[in-house]
């Protein structure tokens, strides 16, 4: 069973880290996909042309920035967008980024 991973608390989430995490096109694609889902998904279920280790790196960056949460579920890790936390801290930021042309 996967172990619990550390996540920043709401008070520890910093705008600089959030913006850095969202500046990468692969991570932004992951966040856009997560935003369309009503609940979290296994980390490998988002279609990406990258290796497993690169996917893990991108998910770690998003998690450490406070953009996503990752929880163990059986042998998988379920990733979900921390939309409520980001909206509470930075109203309109996530919505603006998700609605930006791409």
C-alpha positions in Angstrom: 0.0 0.0 0.0 1.4 3.4 -0.9 2.4 5.7 2.0 0.9 9.0 2.8 2.7 11.9 1.1 3.3 15.3 2.7 1.2 18.2 1.5 1.5 21.9 2.4 -1.2 23.1 4.7 -3.4 26.0 3.5 -1.2 28.4 5.4 1.9 27.0 3.7 0.8 27.4 0.1 2.7 30.3 -1.6 1.7 32.0 -4.8 5.3 31.8 -6.1 5.2 28.0 -5.9 1.7 27.7 -7.3 2.6 29.9 -10.3 5.9 28.0 -10.9 4.0 24.7 -10.8 1.4 26.0 -13.3 3.9 27.5 -15.7 5.0 24.2 -17.1 2.8 23.1 -20.1 2.7 19.4 -18.9 1.7 20.3 -15.4 -0.9 22.8 -16.7 -2.4 20.1 -18.9 -2.6 17.8 -15.9 -4.4 20.5 -13.9 -6.8 21.2 -16.7 -7.7 17.5 -17.0 -8.2 17.3 -13.2 -10.4 20.3 -13.3 -12.8 18.6 -15.6 -13.3 15.7 -13.2 -15.7 15.6 -10.2 -13.3 13.4 -8.2 -9.7 12.4 -8.2 -8.1 9.9 -10.5 -5.2 7.5 -10.5 -2.1 9.4 -11.5 -1.5 7.3 -14.6 -5.0 7.8 -16.0 -4.3 11.2 -17.5 -3.0 10.7 -21.1 0.5 12.2 -21.4 3.4 11.5 -23.8 6.0 11.3 -20.9 7.7 8.6 -18.9 6.5 7.4 -15.6 9.4 9.0 -13.8 8.7 12.4 -15.5 5.0 12.1 -14.6 6.0 11.4 -11.0 8.2 14.5 -11.0 5.4 16.7 -12.3 2.9 15.4 -9.8 5.4 15.9 -7.0 5.9 19.6 -8.1 2.1 20.1 -8.2 1.6 18.4 -4.8 4.5 20.3 -3.1 3.1 23.6 -4.4 -0.4 22.8 -3.0 -2.1 22.6 -6.4 -3.1 18.9 -6.0 -3.6 16.4 -3.3 -2.4 12.8 -3.6 -3.9 10.1 -1.4 -3.3 6.4 -1.3 -6.1 4.1 -2.4 -5.2 0.4 -2.3 -2.1 0.1 -4.5 -2.8 3.3 -6.4 -2.4 7.0 -5.7 -5.4 9.2 -6.3 -4.7 12.8 -7.4 -7.3 15.6 -7.1 -7.2 19.3 -7.6 -7.1 21.5 -4.5 -9.6 23.9 -6.1 -11.3 25.0 -2.8 -8.0 25.7 -1.1 -6.6 27.7 -4.1 -9.9 29.6 -4.5 -9.8 30.5 -0.8 -6.3 31.8 -1.0 -6.2 33.3 -4.5 -9.8 34.0 -5.7 -10.1 33.8 -9.4 -6.6 32.7 -10.1 -7.3 29.1 -10.9 -10.4 30.0 -12.9 -8.4 32.5 -15.0 -5.6 30.1 -15.7 -8.0 27.3 -16.6 -9.9 29.5 -19.0 -6.9 31.1 -20.6 -6.5 30.2 -24.3 -4.2 27.3 -25.1 
